[in-house]
Amino acid sequence: MATERRGLLVPPHHPLARRGRGGIGDVLAEPFVAVAPRVPRTRDYWLAVDHREGRAPVVGGSAHTMQEMLDAVGHLGMITTGCRSMTRSNPFPEVAFVPADDLPPNEIGIALRRSETRPEVLALVGVVRDIVAELADDAPGITPAS
């Protein structure tokens, strides 16, 4: 449906927050919060395992919810990857979003069966596409898929 720039969620006093830019390469040795620790594919995505040049992440804790993740960053000083919308929809002054130049964008989508033909389901997908396109200007950084 759309893409959104991925970055780092860090405490506001972190050097990358003060600099306003960074990348996963800048924080390889720092403790990360493992989001969705029981779902390896999701956990590894948010730990940016594929972008660490073979270096294992330093995991300082885990989070099962958005609030636990924000608390781990804001109160315990851990880091994770995320998107600006995570901080926009969950304002928390103890968490800063830093764009990461070395991470690909996050893809936002809807999962469907390849053979899906039910008109109600296809109509729902159309409605979601229309809403994403209509609200794109209100959500800077989210780009509707073409």
Summary of the structure (lengths in Angstrom):
residues: 146
radius of gyration: 16.5
end to end distance: 8.2
largest distance: 50.9
contacts: 398
relative contact order: 0.25
helix: 36%
strand: 25%
